[in-house]
């Protein structure tokens, strides 16, 4: 019987607004003939393939490891070292070197075992901890979609679990989210041993190697639509919304509202509470609660019907200016915004797509934190970008005139 970790509406409103069918491996790798895959030059996470914007899915290599004596399966999405990142077809995220500042436990130290094969085989990573995927994810929307009547994460990180990993003997930091435990067949409908965004998993050592099909999130950066992963969140309600693993210790990662300052491991992402709720141009948590089918478990069959809050990421790996491209981090510092009455009266509360345009609206007084609190950090999420949909995000749409 699966455990239910329930966070009631009062607890979640305080935390978040301040915020079985088994798939055969042959069905994992290929979507239908009608699916549209993005061109390879749109994919910035180079290990990814079959990025299907219509269905909201991506196929990514998955790697075998061990935690607490049990088999786990993990991704490699980001690396703090430029050469290693490119060697592994991962994203270069130099800010990850700051992850353990004032929070040593935010980075787990793993041991690299010996390879099991004779030629070009991976060594087995021995993790200190792994998530518990057995809880049942809950999201019961209210009449306004958000805050919910009840919410609970579908996966919880153990005492020693963090997706950010240092291999013993090295200072390089990797983003290695664990997305499944054990061996198949895997329940990818109710996600008893998989993350809630895992739609299919094939662990065979065939020509493609072990792979996982993940549900993508949609959003924007520098005025352009993008798609990205969402694997961990430091807030339980956010973990429910994001279908992510709840890892509370990440709230201590260096540091709230740090962005591009000395010692920061974070980059800003912009999330709206009460954005527009139309099905065509909606944005935010109320919009998602009303139209995103948040109460449903994610499956290959319904992936295209599952919504996203259309968040806006800050610095992006493809930006022309290296200063901003290299300021990217997969650990996003959530700037949780509420449009005020003046913004609604003046028609300012429309869908946003660019970091600086949002910061200028904050400076003009149209956006605050929940309850009128100062605008800024609420919690963190681990959301590596995968691809851009149309044009490459290359620069901000405007200048940040308030120097926020």
TAUR-V668881 format. One record per backbone hydrogen bond with DSSP energy under -0.5 kcal/mol. CO is the residue of the C=O (numbers start at 0). NH is the residue of the N-H. E is the energy in kcal/mol with one decimal. If there is no record, write none. Layout:
co=CO nh=NH e=E
co=CO nh=NH e=E
This chain:
co=2 nh=4 e=-0.6
co=2 nh=135 e=-2.2
co=3 nh=5 e=-0.8
co=5 nh=7 e=-0.6
co=6 nh=150 e=-2.5
co=7 nh=11 e=-2.6
co=8 nh=12 e=-2.2
co=9 nh=13 e=-1.7
co=10 nh=14 e=-2.2
co=11 nh=15 e=-3.6
co=11 nh=16 e=-1.1
co=18 nh=16 e=-0.7
co=20 nh=187 e=-0.8
co=23 nh=26 e=-2.5
co=24 nh=27 e=-1.9
co=31 nh=34 e=-1.6
co=34 nh=36 e=-0.6
co=35 nh=52 e=-0.8
co=38 nh=41 e=-1.9
co=39 nh=42 e=-1.3
co=41 nh=43 e=-0.6
co=41 nh=387 e=-2.0
co=43 nh=45 e=-1.2
co=44 nh=47 e=-2.4
co=48 nh=58 e=-2.5
co=49 nh=51 e=-0.9
co=50 nh=37 e=-2.3
co=50 nh=52 e=-0.8
co=51 nh=55 e=-2.0
co=51 nh=56 e=-1.7
co=55 nh=215 e=-2.9
co=56 nh=51 e=-2.8
co=57 nh=213 e=-2.8
co=58 nh=48 e=-2.3
co=59 nh=211 e=-2.7
co=62 nh=73 e=-2.6
co=63 nh=124 e=-0.7
co=64 nh=71 e=-2.2
co=65 nh=126 e=-3.0
co=66 nh=69 e=-2.0
co=69 nh=66 e=-2.7
co=70 nh=181 e=-3.1
co=71 nh=64 e=-2.9
co=72 nh=178 e=-2.7
co=72 nh=179 e=-1.3
co=73 nh=62 e=-3.0
co=76 nh=90 e=-2.9
co=77 nh=174 e=-2.6
co=78 nh=92 e=-2.8
co=80 nh=84 e=-2.4
co=81 nh=85 e=-2.0
co=82 nh=86 e=-2.2
co=83 nh=87 e=-2.1
co=84 nh=89 e=-3.2
co=85 nh=88 e=-0.9
co=88 nh=46 e=-1.4
co=90 nh=78 e=-2.4
co=90 nh=92 e=-0.6
co=92 nh=95 e=-1.9
co=93 nh=96 e=-1.7
co=94 nh=97 e=-2.2
co=95 nh=98 e=-1.8
co=97 nh=100 e=-1.6
co=99 nh=102 e=-1.7
co=102 nh=105 e=-2.1
co=103 nh=106 e=-1.4
co=107 nh=109 e=-0.6
co=107 nh=165 e=-2.7
co=109 nh=167 e=-3.2
co=110 nh=112 e=-0.7
co=110 nh=125 e=-3.0
co=113 nh=123 e=-0.6
co=121 nh=115 e=-0.7
co=123 nh=112 e=-3.4
co=124 nh=65 e=-2.7
co=124 nh=126 e=-0.7
co=125 nh=110 e=-2.0
co=126 nh=67 e=-0.7
co=129 nh=157 e=-0.8
co=130 nh=132 e=-0.7
co=131 nh=155 e=-2.0
co=134 nh=136 e=-0.6
co=137 nh=151 e=-2.4
co=138 nh=140 e=-0.6
co=139 nh=148 e=-3.4
co=139 nh=149 e=-1.0
co=141 nh=144 e=-1.5
co=143 nh=145 e=-0.6
co=148 nh=8 e=-1.0
co=149 nh=139 e=-2.7
co=150 nh=6 e=-1.9
co=151 nh=137 e=-2.3
co=154 nh=245 e=-2.8
co=155 nh=131 e=-3.1
co=157 nh=160 e=-1.6
co=162 nh=164 e=-0.6
co=162 nh=175 e=-3.5
co=163 nh=107 e=-2.4
co=164 nh=173 e=-2.8
co=165 nh=109 e=-2.5
co=166 nh=169 e=-2.3
co=171 nh=166 e=-0.6
co=172 nh=79 e=-2.0
co=173 nh=164 e=-2.7
co=173 nh=175 e=-0.8
co=174 nh=76 e=-2.3
co=174 nh=77 e=-0.8
co=176 nh=74 e=-2.2
co=178 nh=194 e=-2.7
co=179 nh=72 e=-2.7
co=185 nh=22 e=-0.6
co=185 nh=187 e=-1.0
co=192 nh=180 e=-2.2
co=194 nh=197 e=-1.7
co=196 nh=198 e=-0.6
co=196 nh=214 e=-2.4
co=199 nh=212 e=-2.9
co=201 nh=210 e=-2.5
co=203 nh=205 e=-1.5
co=209 nh=61 e=-2.0
co=210 nh=201 e=-3.0
co=211 nh=59 e=-2.6
co=211 nh=213 e=-0.6
co=212 nh=198 e=-3.3
co=212 nh=199 e=-1.2
co=213 nh=57 e=-1.5
co=216 nh=227 e=-2.3
co=217 nh=309 e=-0.7
co=217 nh=310 e=-0.6
co=218 nh=225 e=-2.2
co=219 nh=312 e=-2.7
co=220 nh=223 e=-2.1
co=223 nh=220 e=-2.2
co=224 nh=388 e=-2.6
co=224 nh=389 e=-0.6
co=225 nh=218 e=-2.2
co=226 nh=385 e=-2.6
co=226 nh=386 e=-1.7
co=227 nh=216 e=-3.0
co=230 nh=244 e=-2.6
co=231 nh=381 e=-2.8
co=232 nh=246 e=-2.8
co=234 nh=238 e=-2.3
co=235 nh=239 e=-1.7
co=236 nh=240 e=-2.4
co=237 nh=241 e=-3.1
co=238 nh=242 e=-0.8
co=238 nh=243 e=-2.3
co=239 nh=242 e=-0.5
co=244 nh=232 e=-2.4
co=244 nh=246 e=-0.7
co=245 nh=156 e=-3.1
co=246 nh=249 e=-1.5
co=247 nh=250 e=-1.9
co=248 nh=251 e=-2.0
co=249 nh=252 e=-1.6
co=253 nh=264 e=-4.1
co=254 nh=257 e=-2.1
co=257 nh=260 e=-2.2
co=260 nh=263 e=-1.9
co=266 nh=332 e=-3.5
co=267 nh=313 e=-1.6
co=268 nh=270 e=-0.6
co=268 nh=334 e=-3.1
co=269 nh=311 e=-1.9
co=270 nh=336 e=-3.1
co=271 nh=284 e=-2.4
co=272 nh=285 e=-2.2
co=275 nh=282 e=-2.7
co=277 nh=281 e=-1.0
co=283 nh=287 e=-2.2
co=284 nh=288 e=-2.5
co=285 nh=289 e=-1.8
co=286 nh=290 e=-2.3
co=287 nh=291 e=-2.8
co=291 nh=306 e=-1.2
co=292 nh=295 e=-1.5
co=298 nh=302 e=-1.0
co=301 nh=304 e=-2.0
co=302 nh=305 e=-1.3
co=304 nh=306 e=-0.5
co=308 nh=283 e=-2.4
co=310 nh=219 e=-2.2
co=310 nh=312 e=-0.6
co=311 nh=269 e=-2.9
co=315 nh=318 e=-1.9
co=319 nh=321 e=-0.6
co=320 nh=323 e=-1.1
co=320 nh=324 e=-2.7
co=321 nh=325 e=-2.8
co=323 nh=326 e=-0.7
co=324 nh=327 e=-1.1
co=327 nh=94 e=-0.6
co=329 nh=331 e=-1.0
co=329 nh=382 e=-2.6
co=330 nh=266 e=-1.7
co=331 nh=333 e=-0.9
co=331 nh=380 e=-1.8
co=332 nh=268 e=-1.8
co=333 nh=335 e=-0.9
co=333 nh=377 e=-2.0
co=334 nh=270 e=-2.1
co=334 nh=336 e=-0.7
co=336 nh=272 e=-2.9
co=337 nh=367 e=-2.1
co=339 nh=343 e=-1.8
co=340 nh=344 e=-2.6
co=341 nh=345 e=-2.0
co=342 nh=347 e=-2.8
co=342 nh=348 e=-0.8
co=343 nh=346 e=-1.0
co=347 nh=349 e=-2.2
co=352 nh=222 e=-2.5
co=353 nh=357 e=-1.7
co=354 nh=358 e=-2.5
co=355 nh=359 e=-2.1
co=356 nh=360 e=-1.6
co=357 nh=361 e=-2.1
co=358 nh=362 e=-2.3
co=359 nh=363 e=-1.7
co=360 nh=365 e=-2.4
co=360 nh=366 e=-0.6
co=361 nh=364 e=-1.6
co=365 nh=339 e=-2.0
co=367 nh=337 e=-2.8
co=368 nh=371 e=-1.5
co=369 nh=372 e=-1.3
co=372 nh=368 e=-3.3
co=375 nh=335 e=-1.1
co=378 nh=333 e=-2.6
co=378 nh=377 e=-0.6
co=379 nh=233 e=-2.4
co=380 nh=331 e=-3.1
co=380 nh=382 e=-0.8
co=381 nh=230 e=-2.7
co=381 nh=231 e=-0.8
co=383 nh=228 e=-2.9
co=385 nh=43 e=-1.8
co=385 nh=44 e=-1.9
co=386 nh=226 e=-2.4
co=391 nh=393 e=-0.6
co=393 nh=319 e=-2.3
co=393 nh=320 e=-0.5
co=398 nh=400 e=-1.4
co=399 nh=402 e=-1.1
